Amino acid sequence: MVFNVPTRRELTSGERAIQHGLAIAAGIKAAKDLGNMPPNICNAAYLASQARQLADSYSKNVITRVIGEQQMKELGMHSYLAVGQGSQNESLMSVIEYKGNASEDARPIVLVGKGLTFDSGGISIKPSEGMDEMKYDMCGAAAVYGVMRMVAERTTAD
C-alpha cells in the first residue's frame, strides 16, 4: 500500500492515520471472526479466553473479569442462568474494562453485547430453516470485543 502525504512534515500524522486504520480493521476482523465461528467452538469458555487474551496482550489498559455461575447466583442473575441451563457448558460472562487516559471523574462509556453462543429458547416456535443462524445471537458480544480490541490497539499505536 502506498500512503502519500504532501510534505515530510505530515509524515507523522500520516503514520498515525495508518495505525488508526489498522486498529479499526483489527477490531472489525476480530468481531467478524468470532461471529462466524460455529457455536461448538465459540462457546462461553472460548469467548472468556478471548477476553482474557485481550487483557494479557494489552495489560497496560485492559482488564478482564470473567463471572462464573456461582458468582452469577450471588449477584441474582437468575434469568441469565436460566437461559444457560440448556447447555452442557458453564455460563460465563466476560467483563472487559478499558483503563485509558480518562480523568478520574470522567463518566464511563458502557458497551453491552449479548453473548449467548447458541440461544435455543423458544426453539419449538422457531422455523427450522433459521436454526443455523441462532449462533449469531452472540454477535453483540463479538462487536463489543471488536471495539475493545480496536481501542486497545489504537491506544498502543500512539
Secondary structure, DSSP 8 states (H G I E B T S, - for coil): -----SSGGGHHHHHHHHHHHHHHHHHHHHHHHHHHS-TTTSSHHHHHHHHHHHHHHTTTTEEEEEE-HHHHHHHT-HHHHHHHTT-SS---EEEEEE--S--TT-----------SS--TTGGGS-GGGGGGGGGGGHHHHHHHHHHHHHHHHHHH-
